[in-house]
Amino acid sequence: MSEPHQVNNYDGPVIHGAVSNSQFAWNNERVDQKQQNNSAVAPGYEALAALVRDLLRQLPRAGLAPQDREDTEAAAQEVLDEITGGEAPEPGRFRRALNGLRGALAPVAAGAAAGATAGAEEWAQEAIRSLTSLV
């Protein structure tokens, strides 16, 4: 006679292995998740880190399309990743990350981003000016 077959019914994700710094949402209609990175900022980049973190806090009110918002959040996180962690940023990676963030904000600043709320254009223009003045 054959052995009975074991069936597992899971009501959520099953994770095998390490999942540090991960976020999960399960069975939700809409989810906004945030992570705060409190790593030490490289000396001389404190004002930029504060500006980028503030930009991330204000981003949900900009009314961007989901993909544009996601791209801008990812670009901002790349800048933060490069200037935090205790070591001096690698110049090439830092420059590319900062250019990526300015590039993600450019369609909003130009008024070309679909779904951007009134005032988002000025907000994005000011964010780009501030990013440029700090570097």
Secondary structure, 3 states (H helix, E strand, C coil): CCCCCCCCCCCCCCCCCCCCCCCCCCCCCCCCCCCCCCCCECCCCHHHHHHHHHHHHHHHHHCCCHHHHHHHHHHHHHHHHHHECCCCCCHHHHHHHHHHHHHHHHHHHCCCCCCCCCCHHHHHHHHHHHHHHHC
